[in-house]
């Protein structure tokens, strides 16, 4: 009976590890979504606080003009509002979160499957021993 309790405890731990992996992967997906929003959505910039007519800016990635690269030289306020380092920092932060999530999810899934396999093998051994007797 002790081995059954140990096996159930082992499966519970594997399920918790797998759940942590899913949580980290969800966090990584949120970071990726944030990066996509920063790069693909148009935005507005106020030239001064309380500006009634903010300047509309194209998305950072899909711009046809030079606002994303040479804006301040021409007096364009879009340059400073969404800069590449912010988007790349979000993307860089998502990498270790993704790797840890995949590692935990895989570890938990494999542990759970191996436990189920070991239990199935024990049941088959019991059936084989019962037939011999």
VOGU-3710 file (C-alpha; in Angstrom, 3 decimals, decimal comma):
1> xxxxxxxxxx> 0,000/0,000/0,000  2,918/2,293/0,579  4,011/2,190/-3,039  0,522/3,217/-4,172  0,584/6,265/-1,873  4,047/7,146/-3,105  2,894/6,777/-6,707  -0,125/9,038/-6,133  2,102/11,625/-4,455  4,529/11,390/-7,379
11> xxxxxxxxxx> 1,696/11,976/-9,853  0,429/14,961/-7,854  3,893/16,532/-7,951  4,145/15,840/-11,677  0,755/17,490/-12,215  1,839/20,558/-10,225  5,085/20,816/-12,194  3,152/20,542/-15,431  0,720/23,239/-14,258  3,654/25,579/-13,483
21> xxxxxxxxxx> 4,937/24,931/-16,995  1,563/25,811/-18,479  1,477/28,981/-16,381  4,926/30,058/-17,568  3,997/29,322/-21,173  0,875/31,456/-20,754  3,032/34,268/-19,355  5,397/33,923/-22,319  2,397/34,119/-24,676  1,315/37,341/-22,974
31> xxxxxxxxxx> 4,813/38,774/-23,433  4,774/37,811/-27,115  1,353/39,433/-27,490  2,640/42,611/-25,847  5,602/42,670/-28,235  3,277/42,224/-31,228  1,059/45,059/-29,985  4,082/47,333/-29,597  5,301/46,578/-33,109  2,099/46,302/-35,153
41> xxxxxxxxxx> -0,434/48,786/-33,787  -0,598/52,478/-34,684  -0,461/54,916/-31,784  -0,856/58,585/-30,871  1,664/60,979/-29,341  0,903/64,151/-27,421  3,450/66,880/-28,157  2,702/68,474/-24,802  0,578/67,408/-21,812  -3,140/67,810/-22,483
51> xxxxxxxxxx> -2,667/68,123/-26,246  -6,136/68,185/-27,857  -4,885/66,965/-31,219  -2,258/64,294/-30,656  -0,103/63,258/-33,564  -1,022/59,909/-35,115  1,899/57,550/-35,711  2,189/54,459/-37,865  3,114/51,116/-36,362  6,811/50,611/-35,753
61> xxxxxxxxxx> 7,152/47,572/-37,966  4,861/48,384/-40,883  5,773/52,003/-41,529  6,288/53,175/-45,093  7,816/56,482/-44,093  10,920/57,198/-42,081  9,091/58,063/-38,856  10,398/54,949/-37,192  14,035/55,719/-37,929  14,633/59,402/-38,634
71> xxxxxxxxxx> 11,676/61,131/-37,024  13,250/63,576/-34,592  15,451/65,098/-37,276  12,294/66,259/-39,051  10,443/67,298/-35,889  8,368/64,112/-35,732  7,399/63,131/-32,180  6,709/59,493/-33,075  10,394/58,556/-32,786  10,613/58,729/-28,985
81> xxxxxxxxxx> 7,263/57,203/-28,072  7,768/53,552/-29,059  11,387/52,626/-29,399  12,853/49,310/-30,577  14,706/48,514/-27,336  11,419/48,291/-25,420  9,961/45,743/-27,835  13,212/43,789/-27,929  13,412/43,788/-24,125  9,918/42,285/-23,922
91> xxxxxxxxxx> 10,904/39,709/-26,525  14,141/38,941/-24,672  12,286/38,535/-21,384  9,924/36,032/-22,976  12,777/33,720/-23,992  13,848/32,411/-20,541  10,190/32,273/-19,459  9,382/30,152/-22,519  12,341/27,832/-21,990  11,496/27,309/-18,311
101> xxxxxxxxxx> 7,826/26,721/-19,186  8,680/24,125/-21,822  11,118/22,376/-19,471  8,600/22,213/-16,610  5,720/21,157/-18,850  7,804/18,426/-20,461  9,183/17,191/-17,146  5,732/17,027/-15,563  4,180/15,315/-18,575  6,938/12,712/-18,886
111> xxxxxxxxxx> 6,882/11,974/-15,148  3,136/11,468/-15,203  3,295/9,221/-18,271  6,131/7,143/-16,814  4,197/6,676/-13,589  1,146/5,514/-15,526  3,330/3,165/-17,560  4,917/1,709/-14,413  1,472/1,128/-12,915  0,291/-0,600/-16,084
121> xxxxxxxxxx> 3,377/-2,830/-16,039  2,731/-3,777/-12,383  -0,862/-4,694/-13,253  0,321/-6,820/-16,188  2,848/-8,565/-13,921  0,065/-9,306/-11,405  -2,091/-10,804/-14,176  0,811/-12,893/-15,448  1,591/-14,157/-11,932  -2,097/-14,988/-11,367
131> xxx> -2,178/-17,103/-14,562  0,933/-19,036/-13,500  -0,559/-19,910/-10,117
//
